[in-house]
Amino acid sequence: MSDCCVRALVTGKVQGVWYRRATQEKALQHSITGYAKNLPDGRVEVLMCGHSDAVKLLSEWLWQGSEGAQVTHVELEVLDNCRASSHFVTQ
């Protein structure tokens, strides 16, 4: 299995519904590093780095999100030469 980093931009009702915190919990369950942060335009940006299978699982989960979230779009971008921190944080 290879490691990868993927950046996701999540659109919908994803702020104020514990979306970042739920994403962090899922990431930690799968040993994924990176971050989840609110963007000024109402989206959430998520950086996921780890084993490709784990990143794929979290990428798919982003469509579900936390209870109360209503995700309408997830845009994914595979990043080359990306290094995330040694943990997963919310910003």
N, CA, C and O atoms as a CHARMM CRD file, in Angstrom:
* protein
*
  364
    1    1 MET  N      0.83200  -1.17600   0.00000 PROA 1      0.00000
    2    1 MET  CA     0.00000   0.00000   0.00000 PROA 1      0.00000
    3    1 MET  C      0.87800   1.24100   0.00000 PROA 1      0.00000
    4    1 MET  O      1.89400   1.29900   0.69300 PROA 1      0.00000
    5    2 SER  N      0.48000   2.22200  -0.77600 PROA 2      0.00000
    6    2 SER  CA     1.25000   3.44700  -0.85700 PROA 2      0.00000
    7    2 SER  C      0.55300   4.55600  -0.08600 PROA 2      0.00000
    8    2 SER  O     -0.64900   4.50700   0.17600 PROA 2      0.00000
    9    3 ASP  N      1.34100   5.54700   0.26300 PROA 3      0.00000
   10    3 ASP  CA     0.80000   6.71300   0.94800 PROA 3      0.00000
   11    3 ASP  C      0.44500   7.77800  -0.08100 PROA 3      0.00000
   12    3 ASP  O      1.03200   7.83600  -1.16100 PROA 3      0.00000
   13    4 CYS  N     -0.52600   8.62100   0.27000 PROA 4      0.00000
   14    4 CYS  CA    -0.91000   9.72000  -0.60100 PROA 4      0.00000
   15    4 CYS  C     -1.47700  10.84800   0.23900 PROA 4      0.00000
   16    4 CYS  O     -1.80800  10.66800   1.41100 PROA 4      0.00000
   17    5 CYS  N     -1.58400  12.00500  -0.37700 PROA 5      0.00000
   18    5 CYS  CA    -2.24800  13.15900   0.23000 PROA 5      0.00000
   19    5 CYS  C     -3.32300  13.64000  -0.72500 PROA 5      0.00000
   20    5 CYS  O     -3.09300  13.77100  -1.92700 PROA 5      0.00000
   21    6 VAL  N     -4.49200  13.90100  -0.17900 PROA 6      0.00000
   22    6 VAL  CA    -5.62300  14.38400  -0.96700 PROA 6      0.00000
   23    6 VAL  C     -6.20500  15.60300  -0.26100 PROA 6      0.00000
   24    6 VAL  O     -6.38500  15.61000   0.95700 PROA 6      0.00000
   25    7 ARG  N     -6.49400  16.62700  -1.04700 PROA 7      0.00000
   26    7 ARG  CA    -7.15600  17.81800  -0.52900 PROA 7      0.00000
   27    7 ARG  C     -8.60000  17.77800  -0.97600 PROA 7      0.00000
   28    7 ARG  O     -8.89000  17.55200  -2.15000 PROA 7      0.00000
   29    8 ALA  N     -9.50600  17.99700  -0.03900 PROA 8      0.00000
   30    8 ALA  CA   -10.93600  18.00200  -0.34900 PROA 8      0.00000
   31    8 ALA  C    -11.53300  19.34900   0.00900 PROA 8      0.00000
   32    8 ALA  O    -11.19900  19.94200   1.03500 PROA 8      0.00000
   33    9 LEU  N    -12.41600  19.82200  -0.84800 PROA 9      0.00000
   34    9 LEU  CA   -13.22800  20.99800  -0.56000 PROA 9      0.00000
   35    9 LEU  C    -14.67000  20.52200  -0.47200 PROA 9      0.00000
   36    9 LEU  O    -15.23400  20.02500  -1.44600 PROA 9      0.00000
   37   10 VAL  N    -15.25700  20.68200   0.70800 PROA 10     0.00000
   38   10 VAL  CA   -16.58500  20.14000   0.98300 PROA 10     0.00000
   39   10 VAL  C    -17.59000  21.29800   1.03700 PROA 10     0.00000
   40   10 VAL  O    -17.41400  22.26400   1.77900 PROA 10     0.00000
   41   11 THR  N    -18.64200  21.16900   0.23100 PROA 11     0.00000
   42   11 THR  CA   -19.66000  22.21100   0.09700 PROA 11     0.00000
   43   11 THR  C    -20.98000  21.71300   0.67200 PROA 11     0.00000
   44   11 THR  O    -21.28400  20.52100   0.62400 PROA 11     0.00000
   45   12 GLY  N    -21.74600  22.62900   1.20700 PROA 12     0.00000
   46   12 GLY  CA   -23.06000  22.32300   1.76100 PROA 12     0.00000
   47   12 GLY  C    -23.17400  22.92900   3.14500 PROA 12     0.00000
   48   12 GLY  O    -22.46600  23.87900   3.47700 PROA 12     0.00000
   49   13 LYS  N    -24.06300  22.38200   3.94600 PROA 13     0.00000
   50   13 LYS  CA   -24.18600  22.81300   5.33700 PROA 13     0.00000
   51   13 LYS  C    -23.15300  22.02800   6.13800 PROA 13     0.00000
   52   13 LYS  O    -23.44500  20.96100   6.67900 PROA 13     0.00000
   53   14 VAL  N    -21.94600  22.57400   6.20400 PROA 14     0.00000
   54   14 VAL  CA   -20.83500  21.85600   6.83300 PROA 14     0.00000
   55   14 VAL  C    -20.13200  22.69100   7.90200 PROA 14     0.00000
   56   14 VAL  O    -19.13600  22.24800   8.47400 PROA 14     0.00000
   57   15 GLN  N    -20.63300  23.87400   8.17000 PROA 15     0.00000
   58   15 GLN  CA   -20.08400  24.68200   9.25800 PROA 15     0.00000
   59   15 GLN  C    -21.15000  24.83300  10.32900 PROA 15     0.00000
   60   15 GLN  O    -22.32900  25.01700  10.02500 PROA 15     0.00000
   61   16 GLY  N    -20.72900  24.75500  11.58400 PROA 16     0.00000
   62   16 GLY  CA   -21.66800  24.86400  12.68900 PROA 16     0.00000
   63   16 GLY  C    -22.41100  23.57700  12.99200 PROA 16     0.00000
   64   16 GLY  O    -23.39700  23.59400  13.73000 PROA 16     0.00000
   65   17 VAL  N    -21.95400  22.45300  12.43100 PROA 17     0.00000
   66   17 VAL  CA   -22.61900  21.16200  12.65600 PROA 17     0.00000
   67   17 VAL  C    -21.60600  20.09100  13.08900 PROA 17     0.00000
   68   17 VAL  O    -21.84200  18.89900  12.89200 PROA 17     0.00000
   69   18 TRP  N    -20.49100  20.51100  13.67200 PROA 18     0.00000
   70   18 TRP  CA   -19.45100  19.60100  14.16900 PROA 18     0.00000
   71   18 TRP  C    -18.79400  18.78500  13.05800 PROA 18     0.00000
   72   18 TRP  O    -18.27400  17.69900  13.31400 PROA 18     0.00000
   73   19 TYR  N    -18.81300  19.29400  11.84300 PROA 19     0.00000
   74   19 TYR  CA   -18.25000  18.56100  10.70300 PROA 19     0.00000
   75   19 TYR  C    -16.74300  18.36000  10.86000 PROA 19     0.00000
   76   19 TYR  O    -16.24300  17.25200  10.66400 PROA 19     0.00000
   77   20 ARG  N    -16.02200  19.41300  11.20800 PROA 20     0.00000
   78   20 ARG  CA   -14.56200  19.29700  11.34300 PROA 20     0.00000
   79   20 ARG  C    -14.17900  18.32000  12.44300 PROA 20     0.00000
   80   20 ARG  O    -13.26100  17.51900  12.27200 PROA 20     0.00000
   81   21 ARG  N    -14.87000  18.38200  13.55800 PROA 21     0.00000
   82   21 ARG  CA   -14.57100  17.49300  14.68400 PROA 21     0.00000
   83   21 ARG  C    -14.84900  16.03200  14.31600 PROA 21     0.00000
   84   21 ARG  O    -14.05100  15.15100  14.63600 PROA 21     0.00000
   85   22 ALA  N    -15.96100  15.77600  13.65600 PROA 22     0.00000
   86   22 ALA  CA   -16.28300  14.40800  13.23600 PROA 22     0.00000
   87   22 ALA  C    -15.26100  13.90300  12.22200 PROA 22     0.00000
   88   22 ALA  O    -14.89200  12.72800  12.23300 PROA 22     0.00000
   89   23 THR  N    -14.80600  14.79900  11.34400 PROA 23     0.00000
   90   23 THR  CA   -13.78700  14.43300  10.35800 PROA 23     0.00000
   91   23 THR  C    -12.48100  14.08400  11.06800 PROA 23     0.00000
   92   23 THR  O    -11.81000  13.11800  10.70400 PROA 23     0.00000
   93   24 GLN  N    -12.12800  14.86200  12.06900 PROA 24     0.00000
   94   24 GLN  CA   -10.91500  14.57600  12.83800 PROA 24     0.00000
   95   24 GLN  C    -11.00500  13.20700  13.51300 PROA 24     0.00000
   96   24 GLN  O    -10.04000  12.44400  13.49400 PROA 24     0.00000
   97   25 GLU  N    -12.14100  12.89500  14.10200 PROA 25     0.00000
   98   25 GLU  CA   -12.30900  11.59900  14.76500 PROA 25     0.00000
   99   25 GLU  C    -12.15100  10.45100  13.77400 PROA 25     0.00000
  100   25 GLU  O    -11.48300   9.46100  14.07100 PROA 25     0.00000
  101   26 LYS  N    -12.76500  10.58000  12.59400 PROA 26     0.00000
  102   26 LYS  CA   -12.63500   9.53100  11.57500 PROA 26     0.00000
  103   26 LYS  C    -11.18900   9.41500  11.10000 PROA 26     0.00000
  104   26 LYS  O    -10.68500   8.30700  10.91600 PROA 26     0.00000
  105   27 ALA  N    -10.52900  10.53600  10.90200 PROA 27     0.00000
  106   27 ALA  CA    -9.13200  10.52700  10.44400 PROA 27     0.00000
  107   27 ALA  C     -8.24800   9.80900  11.45300 PROA 27     0.00000
  108   27 ALA  O     -7.40200   8.99600  11.08000 PROA 27     0.00000
  109   28 LEU  N     -8.44400  10.10800  12.72300 PROA 28     0.00000
  110   28 LEU  CA    -7.62800   9.47000  13.75900 PROA 28     0.00000
  111   28 LEU  C     -7.87700   7.96900  13.83300 PROA 28     0.00000
  112   28 LEU  O     -6.95600   7.20000  14.11000 PROA 28     0.00000
  113   29 GLN  N     -9.11200   7.54800  13.58800 PROA 29     0.00000
  114   29 GLN  CA    -9.43300   6.12000  13.57300 PROA 29     0.00000
  115   29 GLN  C     -8.66100   5.38800  12.48200 PROA 29     0.00000
  116   29 GLN  O     -8.36300   4.20100  12.61700 PROA 29     0.00000
  117   30 HSD  N     -8.33700   6.09800  11.39900 PROA 30     0.00000
  118   30 HSD  CA    -7.66900   5.48400  10.25200 PROA 30     0.00000
  119   30 HSD  C     -6.20100   5.90600  10.11200 PROA 30     0.00000
  120   30 HSD  O     -5.58500   5.69900   9.06700 PROA 30     0.00000
  121   31 SER  N     -5.64900   6.50200  11.18000 PROA 31     0.00000
  122   31 SER  CA    -4.23800   6.93400  11.19700 PROA 31     0.00000
  123   31 SER  C     -3.90900   7.89800  10.05700 PROA 31     0.00000
  124   31 SER  O     -2.83800   7.82000   9.45500 PROA 31     0.00000
  125   32 ILE  N     -4.82900   8.79300   9.77400 PROA 32     0.00000
  126   32 ILE  CA    -4.63900   9.80900   8.74200 PROA 32     0.00000
  127   32 ILE  C     -4.19800  11.10900   9.40900 PROA 32     0.00000
  128   32 ILE  O     -4.73000  11.48900  10.45200 PROA 32     0.00000
  129   33 THR  N     -3.22900  11.78600   8.80800 PROA 33     0.00000
  130   33 THR  CA    -2.79100  13.08000   9.29700 PROA 33     0.00000
  131   33 THR  C     -3.31800  14.16400   8.36400 PROA 33     0.00000
  132   33 THR  O     -3.77100  13.88100   7.25500 PROA 33     0.00000
  133   34 GLY  N     -3.25300  15.40100   8.82900 PROA 34     0.00000
  134   34 GLY  CA    -3.70400  16.52400   8.01300 PROA 34     0.00000
  135   34 GLY  C     -4.49900  17.50900   8.83800 PROA 34     0.00000
  136   34 GLY  O     -4.17500  17.76900   9.99700 PROA 34     0.00000
  137   35 TYR  N     -5.55800  18.06500   8.22900 PROA 35     0.00000
  138   35 TYR  CA    -6.36700  19.05500   8.93700 PROA 35     0.00000
  139   35 TYR  C     -7.75000  19.17000   8.30800 PROA 35     0.00000
  140   35 TYR  O     -7.99800  18.71000   7.19400 PROA 35     0.00000
  141   36 ALA  N     -8.63400  19.79900   9.06200 PROA 36     0.00000
  142   36 ALA  CA    -9.94600  20.21700   8.56400 PROA 36     0.00000
  143   36 ALA  C    -10.13900  21.64100   9.03800 PROA 36     0.00000
  144   36 ALA  O    -10.02400  21.92600  10.23000 PROA 36     0.00000
  145   37 LYS  N    -10.43600  22.54800   8.09600 PROA 37     0.00000
  146   37 LYS  CA   -10.60600  23.94500   8.49700 PROA 37     0.00000
  147   37 LYS  C    -11.75100  24.59000   7.74000 PROA 37     0.00000
  148   37 LYS  O    -12.01800  24.27100   6.58200 PROA 37     0.00000
  149   38 ASN  N    -12.42600  25.51400   8.43000 PROA 38     0.00000
  150   38 ASN  CA   -13.49300  26.28700   7.81100 PROA 38     0.00000
  151   38 ASN  C    -12.89300  27.30300   6.85200 PROA 38     0.00000
  152   38 ASN  O    -11.84500  27.88700   7.12800 PROA 38     0.00000
  153   39 LEU  N    -13.55500  27.50600   5.73600 PROA 39     0.00000
  154   39 LEU  CA   -13.16800  28.53400   4.77900 PROA 39     0.00000
  155   39 LEU  C    -14.17400  29.68400   4.85800 PROA 39     0.00000
  156   39 LEU  O    -15.33200  29.46600   5.21600 PROA 39     0.00000
  157   40 PRO  N    -13.74500  30.90000   4.52800 PROA 40     0.00000
  158   40 PRO  CA   -14.64000  32.05700   4.62100 PROA 40     0.00000
  159   40 PRO  C    -15.89900  31.93800   3.76400 PROA 40     0.00000
  160   40 PRO  O    -16.91100  32.57000   4.06700 PROA 40     0.00000
  161   41 ASP  N    -15.85000  31.13700   2.69800 PROA 41     0.00000
  162   41 ASP  CA   -17.01000  31.01100   1.80500 PROA 41     0.00000
  163   41 ASP  C    -18.02100  29.95700   2.26400 PROA 41     0.00000
  164   41 ASP  O    -18.98400  29.67400   1.55200 PROA 41     0.00000
  165   42 GLY  N    -17.80600  29.37300   3.45300 PROA 42     0.00000
  166   42 GLY  CA   -18.75700  28.40300   4.00200 PROA 42     0.00000
  167   42 GLY  C    -18.39100  26.95500   3.76800 PROA 42     0.00000
  168   42 GLY  O    -19.03400  26.06100   4.31800 PROA 42     0.00000
  169   43 ARG  N    -17.36100  26.69900   2.95500 PROA 43     0.00000
  170   43 ARG  CA   -16.91700  25.32300   2.73100 PROA 43     0.00000
  171   43 ARG  C    -15.95000  24.90700   3.83300 PROA 43     0.00000
  172   43 ARG  O    -15.50400  25.72600   4.63700 PROA 43     0.00000
  173   44 VAL  N    -15.63800  23.61400   3.84800 PROA 44     0.00000
  174   44 VAL  CA   -14.60000  23.07200   4.73100 PROA 44     0.00000
  175   44 VAL  C    -13.52400  22.47200   3.84600 PROA 44     0.00000
  176   44 VAL  O    -13.81800  21.72000   2.91600 PROA 44     0.00000
  177   45 GLU  N    -12.27600  22.80900   4.14200 PROA 45     0.00000
  178   45 GLU  CA   -11.12700  22.22600   3.44600 PROA 45     0.00000
  179   45 GLU  C    -10.55300  21.12500   4.32500 PROA 45     0.00000
  180   45 GLU  O    -10.34800  21.31500   5.52400 PROA 45     0.00000
  181   46 VAL  N    -10.29900  19.97800   3.72100 PROA 46     0.00000
  182   46 VAL  CA    -9.74700  18.83600   4.45500 PROA 46     0.00000
  183   46 VAL  C     -8.49800  18.35000   3.72100 PROA 46     0.00000
  184   46 VAL  O     -8.53400  18.09200   2.51800 PROA 46     0.00000
  185   47 LEU  N     -7.39900  18.22900   4.45600 PROA 47     0.00000
  186   47 LEU  CA    -6.18200  17.62500   3.92400 PROA 47     0.00000
  187   47 LEU  C     -6.03300  16.27600   4.59500 PROA 47     0.00000
  188   47 LEU  O     -6.00900  16.18600   5.82200 PROA 47     0.00000
  189   48 MET  N     -5.93100  15.21500   3.78400 PROA 48     0.00000
  190   48 MET  CA    -5.83200  13.84800   4.29800 PROA 48     0.00000
  191   48 MET  C     -4.56000  13.21900   3.76200 PROA 48     0.00000
  192   48 MET  O     -4.37000  13.14300   2.54800 PROA 48     0.00000
  193   49 CYS  N     -3.68700  12.76900   4.65100 PROA 49     0.00000
  194   49 CYS  CA    -2.45700  12.09900   4.24700 PROA 49     0.00000
  195   49 CYS  C     -2.34300  10.78300   5.00600 PROA 49     0.00000
  196   49 CYS  O     -2.53900  10.72900   6.22000 PROA 49     0.00000
  197   50 GLY  N     -2.02200   9.72700   4.26800 PROA 50     0.00000
  198   50 GLY  CA    -1.87900   8.41500   4.88300 PROA 50     0.00000
  199   50 GLY  C     -1.93600   7.33000   3.83000 PROA 50     0.00000
  200   50 GLY  O     -1.77200   7.59300   2.63900 PROA 50     0.00000
  201   51 HSD  N     -2.17100   6.09800   4.28100 PROA 51     0.00000
  202   51 HSD  CA    -2.29200   4.98200   3.34800 PROA 51     0.00000
  203   51 HSD  C     -3.45200   5.24300   2.39000 PROA 51     0.00000
  204   51 HSD  O     -4.51100   5.72100   2.79900 PROA 51     0.00000
  205   52 SER  N     -3.24600   4.92900   1.13100 PROA 52     0.00000
  206   52 SER  CA    -4.24700   5.25200   0.11500 PROA 52     0.00000
  207   52 SER  C     -5.62000   4.65700   0.41400 PROA 52     0.00000
  208   52 SER  O     -6.63300   5.30200   0.14700 PROA 52     0.00000
  209   53 ASP  N     -5.67800   3.45200   0.95900 PROA 53     0.00000
  210   53 ASP  CA    -6.97000   2.84900   1.29000 PROA 53     0.00000
  211   53 ASP  C     -7.69400   3.63700   2.37700 PROA 53     0.00000
  212   53 ASP  O     -8.90800   3.82800   2.30400 PROA 53     0.00000
  213   54 ALA  N     -6.95500   4.09100   3.37900 PROA 54     0.00000
  214   54 ALA  CA    -7.54400   4.86200   4.47200 PROA 54     0.00000
  215   54 ALA  C     -8.01600   6.22200   3.97300 PROA 54     0.00000
  216   54 ALA  O     -9.09000   6.69000   4.35000 PROA 54     0.00000
  217   55 VAL  N     -7.21600   6.84800   3.12800 PROA 55     0.00000
  218   55 VAL  CA    -7.59000   8.15000   2.56700 PROA 55     0.00000
  219   55 VAL  C     -8.83800   7.99900   1.70300 PROA 55     0.00000
  220   55 VAL  O     -9.70900   8.86800   1.72200 PROA 55     0.00000
  221   56 LYS  N     -8.93300   6.91500   0.95300 PROA 56     0.00000
  222   56 LYS  CA   -10.12300   6.66400   0.12800 PROA 56     0.00000
  223   56 LYS  C    -11.36800   6.51800   1.01000 PROA 56     0.00000
  224   56 LYS  O    -12.42100   7.07200   0.69600 PROA 56     0.00000
  225   57 LEU  N    -11.24400   5.77100   2.11600 PROA 57     0.00000
  226   57 LEU  CA   -12.37600   5.59800   3.03100 PROA 57     0.00000
  227   57 LEU  C    -12.84500   6.93100   3.60400 PROA 57     0.00000
  228   57 LEU  O    -14.04300   7.21200   3.64100 PROA 57     0.00000
  229   58 LEU  N    -11.89000   7.75400   4.05400 PROA 58     0.00000
  230   58 LEU  CA   -12.26300   9.04400   4.61800 PROA 58     0.00000
  231   58 LEU  C    -12.84800   9.95300   3.54000 PROA 58     0.00000
  232   58 LEU  O    -13.79900  10.69200   3.79900 PROA 58     0.00000
  233   59 SER  N    -12.29000   9.90100   2.34600 PROA 59     0.00000
  234   59 SER  CA   -12.82100  10.71000   1.24300 PROA 59     0.00000
  235   59 SER  C    -14.28000  10.37000   0.96900 PROA 59     0.00000
  236   59 SER  O    -15.09100  11.26200   0.72100 PROA 59     0.00000
  237   60 GLU  N    -14.61400   9.09900   1.01300 PROA 60     0.00000
  238   60 GLU  CA   -15.99800   8.67500   0.80700 PROA 60     0.00000
  239   60 GLU  C    -16.88700   9.10200   1.97300 PROA 60     0.00000
  240   60 GLU  O    -18.03800   9.48800   1.77100 PROA 60     0.00000
  241   61 TRP  N    -16.35000   9.03200   3.19900 PROA 61     0.00000
  242   61 TRP  CA   -17.11900   9.42000   4.38600 PROA 61     0.00000
  243   61 TRP  C    -17.44800  10.91600   4.37300 PROA 61     0.00000
  244   61 TRP  O    -18.46700  11.32600   4.92900 PROA 61     0.00000
  245   62 LEU  N    -16.60300  11.72800   3.74900 PROA 62     0.00000
  246   62 LEU  CA   -16.84400  13.17500   3.72400 PROA 62     0.00000
  247   62 LEU  C    -18.22600  13.51900   3.17200 PROA 62     0.00000
  248   62 LEU  O    -18.79800  14.54400   3.54000 PROA 62     0.00000
  249   63 TRP  N    -18.76800  12.67600   2.29600 PROA 63     0.00000
  250   63 TRP  CA   -20.11300  12.89700   1.75600 PROA 63     0.00000
  251   63 TRP  C    -21.17300  12.76100   2.84400 PROA 63     0.00000
  252   63 TRP  O    -22.22900  13.38800   2.75900 PROA 63     0.00000
  253   64 GLN  N    -20.90600  11.95600   3.85300 PROA 64     0.00000
  254   64 GLN  CA   -21.85400  11.76000   4.95500 PROA 64     0.00000
  255   64 GLN  C    -21.65200  12.83500   6.00400 PROA 64     0.00000
  256   64 GLN  O    -22.57800  13.57800   6.32900 PROA 64     0.00000
  257   65 GLY  N    -20.44700  12.91700   6.53000 PROA 65     0.00000
  258   65 GLY  CA   -20.13800  13.92500   7.53100 PROA 65     0.00000
  259   65 GLY  C    -20.83600  13.69700   8.84800 PROA 65     0.00000
  260   65 GLY  O    -21.32500  12.60500   9.13900 PROA 65     0.00000
  261   66 SER  N    -20.87200  14.74900   9.63600 PROA 66     0.00000
  262   66 SER  CA   -21.46300  14.68200  10.97000 PROA 66     0.00000
  263   66 SER  C    -22.98400  14.70600  10.87600 PROA 66     0.00000
  264   66 SER  O    -23.56300  15.04300   9.84300 PROA 66     0.00000
  265   67 GLU  N    -23.61100  14.33600  11.99600 PROA 67     0.00000
  266   67 GLU  CA   -25.06600  14.44000  12.06600 PROA 67     0.00000
  267   67 GLU  C    -25.42200  15.91900  11.95200 PROA 67     0.00000
  268   67 GLU  O    -24.84200  16.75200  12.64800 PROA 67     0.00000
  269   68 GLY  N    -26.34700  16.24100  11.10100 PROA 68     0.00000
  270   68 GLY  CA   -26.72200  17.63300  10.88900 PROA 68     0.00000
  271   68 GLY  C    -26.08500  18.24500   9.65600 PROA 68     0.00000
  272   68 GLY  O    -26.54400  19.27500   9.16300 PROA 68     0.00000
  273   69 ALA  N    -25.03000  17.61600   9.15600 PROA 69     0.00000
  274   69 ALA  CA   -24.39700  18.11500   7.93500 PROA 69     0.00000
  275   69 ALA  C    -25.23900  17.74300   6.71800 PROA 69     0.00000
  276   69 ALA  O    -25.89200  16.70000   6.69300 PROA 69     0.00000
  277   70 GLN  N    -25.21300  18.60400   5.72300 PROA 70     0.00000
  278   70 GLN  CA   -25.88700  18.33800   4.44700 PROA 70     0.00000
  279   70 GLN  C    -24.88200  18.64200   3.34000 PROA 70     0.00000
  280   70 GLN  O    -24.79800  19.77100   2.85700 PROA 70     0.00000
  281   71 VAL  N    -24.12900  17.63100   2.94900 PROA 71     0.00000
  282   71 VAL  CA   -23.07500  17.80200   1.95300 PROA 71     0.00000
  283   71 VAL  C    -23.67800  17.76600   0.56000 PROA 71     0.00000
  284   71 VAL  O    -24.43100  16.85300   0.22100 PROA 71     0.00000
  285   72 THR  N    -23.33900  18.77700  -0.25000 PROA 72     0.00000
  286   72 THR  CA   -23.85000  18.83700  -1.61600 PROA 72     0.00000
  287   72 THR  C    -22.76000  18.57000  -2.65900 PROA 72     0.00000
  288   72 THR  O    -23.06700  18.21600  -3.79800 PROA 72     0.00000
  289   73 HSD  N    -21.49200  18.73600  -2.27700 PROA 73     0.00000
  290   73 HSD  CA   -20.41200  18.52200  -3.23900 PROA 73     0.00000
  291   73 HSD  C    -19.10100  18.29500  -2.49400 PROA 73     0.00000
  292   73 HSD  O    -18.83300  18.94300  -1.48200 PROA 73     0.00000
  293   74 VAL  N    -18.29100  17.37400  -2.99900 PROA 74     0.00000
  294   74 VAL  CA   -16.93800  17.14900  -2.49700 PROA 74     0.00000
  295   74 VAL  C    -15.99900  17.14600  -3.69200 PROA 74     0.00000
  296   74 VAL  O    -16.11700  16.30500  -4.58300 PROA 74     0.00000
  297   75 GLU  N    -15.07200  18.08400  -3.70500 PROA 75     0.00000
  298   75 GLU  CA   -14.07200  18.18200  -4.77100 PROA 75     0.00000
  299   75 GLU  C    -12.75400  17.64400  -4.22600 PROA 75     0.00000
  300   75 GLU  O    -12.26800  18.11100  -3.19600 PROA 75     0.00000
  301   76 LEU  N    -12.18100  16.67000  -4.91400 PROA 76     0.00000
  302   76 LEU  CA   -10.94200  16.03600  -4.46100 PROA 76     0.00000
  303   76 LEU  C     -9.79100  16.36600  -5.40000 PROA 76     0.00000
  304   76 LEU  O     -9.96000  16.42500  -6.61800 PROA 76     0.00000
  305   77 GLU  N     -8.62300  16.57900  -4.81600 PROA 77     0.00000
  306   77 GLU  CA    -7.40800  16.83800  -5.58800 PROA 77     0.00000
  307   77 GLU  C     -6.26000  16.05500  -4.96300 PROA 77     0.00000
  308   77 GLU  O     -5.94000  16.25400  -3.79100 PROA 77     0.00000
  309   78 VAL  N     -5.64100  15.16800  -5.73300 PROA 78     0.00000
  310   78 VAL  CA    -4.47300  14.42500  -5.26300 PROA 78     0.00000
  311   78 VAL  C     -3.27300  15.35600  -5.34100 PROA 78     0.00000
  312   78 VAL  O     -3.02800  15.97900  -6.37500 PROA 78     0.00000
  313   79 LEU  N     -2.53400  15.44800  -4.25500 PROA 79     0.00000
  314   79 LEU  CA    -1.39700  16.36100  -4.17900 PROA 79     0.00000
  315   79 LEU  C     -0.08700  15.60500  -4.29100 PROA 79     0.00000
  316   79 LEU  O      0.08800  14.55100  -3.67900 PROA 79     0.00000
  317   80 ASP  N      0.82400  16.14300  -5.06700 PROA 80     0.00000
  318   80 ASP  CA     2.17500  15.59400  -5.17500 PROA 80     0.00000
  319   80 ASP  C      3.08300  16.35200  -4.22100 PROA 80     0.00000
  320   80 ASP  O      2.89000  17.54500  -3.98700 PROA 80     0.00000
  321   81 ASN  N      4.06400  15.66800  -3.67500 PROA 81     0.00000
  322   81 ASN  CA     5.06500  16.30100  -2.81000 PROA 81     0.00000
  323   81 ASN  C      4.44200  17.06200  -1.64800 PROA 81     0.00000
  324   81 ASN  O      4.86900  18.17000  -1.32400 PROA 81     0.00000
  325   82 CYS  N      3.45100  16.47500  -1.03300 PROA 82     0.00000
  326   82 CYS  CA     2.76000  17.10700   0.08800 PROA 82     0.00000
  327   82 CYS  C      3.17900  16.42200   1.37900 PROA 82     0.00000
  328   82 CYS  O      3.26100  15.19500   1.44400 PROA 82     0.00000
  329   83 ARG  N      3.43900  17.20500   2.38400 PROA 83     0.00000
  330   83 ARG  CA     3.78600  16.64200   3.68700 PROA 83     0.00000
  331   83 ARG  C      2.88500  17.24200   4.74300 PROA 83     0.00000
  332   83 ARG  O      2.90200  18.45200   4.96800 PROA 83     0.00000
  333   84 ALA  N      2.12100  16.42700   5.37300 PROA 84     0.00000
  334   84 ALA  CA     1.24300  16.89300   6.44200 PROA 84     0.00000
  335   84 ALA  C      1.97100  16.76100   7.76700 PROA 84     0.00000
  336   84 ALA  O      3.03200  16.14300   7.85900 PROA 84     0.00000
  337   85 SER  N      1.38500  17.34700   8.77400 PROA 85     0.00000
  338   85 SER  CA     1.95400  17.23100  10.10300 PROA 85     0.00000
  339   85 SER  C      1.85000  15.78600  10.58700 PROA 85     0.00000
  340   85 SER  O      1.32700  14.91900   9.88700 PROA 85     0.00000
  341   86 SER  N      2.34200  15.55000  11.76200 PROA 86     0.00000
  342   86 SER  CA     2.33300  14.18700  12.30100 PROA 86     0.00000
  343   86 SER  C      1.02100  13.84100  12.97100 PROA 86     0.00000
  344   86 SER  O      0.89400  12.76300  13.55300 PROA 86     0.00000
  345   87 HSD  N      0.03500  14.73400  12.90300 PROA 87     0.00000
  346   87 HSD  CA    -1.27000  14.48200  13.51100 PROA 87     0.00000
  347   87 HSD  C     -2.35700  15.12700  12.67300 PROA 87     0.00000
  348   87 HSD  O     -2.06400  15.74200  11.64700 PROA 87     0.00000
  349   88 PHE  N     -3.60100  14.99700  13.09100 PROA 88     0.00000
  350   88 PHE  CA    -4.73300  15.61200  12.38400 PROA 88     0.00000
  351   88 PHE  C     -5.32800  16.68300  13.28700 PROA 88     0.00000
  352   88 PHE  O     -5.67600  16.41200  14.43600 PROA 88     0.00000
  353   89 VAL  N     -5.44300  17.89400  12.76700 PROA 89     0.00000
  354   89 VAL  CA    -5.91600  19.01300  13.57100 PROA 89     0.00000
  355   89 VAL  C     -7.14800  19.65600  12.93100 PROA 89     0.00000
  356   89 VAL  O     -7.40000  19.50200  11.73600 PROA 89     0.00000
  357   90 THR  N     -7.89900  20.37400  13.74900 PROA 90     0.00000
  358   90 THR  CA    -8.96300  21.21400  13.22500 PROA 90     0.00000
  359   90 THR  C     -8.52400  22.65300  13.39100 PROA 90     0.00000
  360   90 THR  O     -7.89300  23.01900  14.38200 PROA 90     0.00000
  361   91 GLN  N     -8.86400  23.45100  12.41700 PROA 91     0.00000
  362   91 GLN  CA    -8.46600  24.86600  12.44200 PROA 91     0.00000
  363   91 GLN  C     -9.67800  25.74400  12.28700 PROA 91     0.00000
  364   91 GLN  O     -9.55700  26.96900  12.28200 PROA 91     0.00000
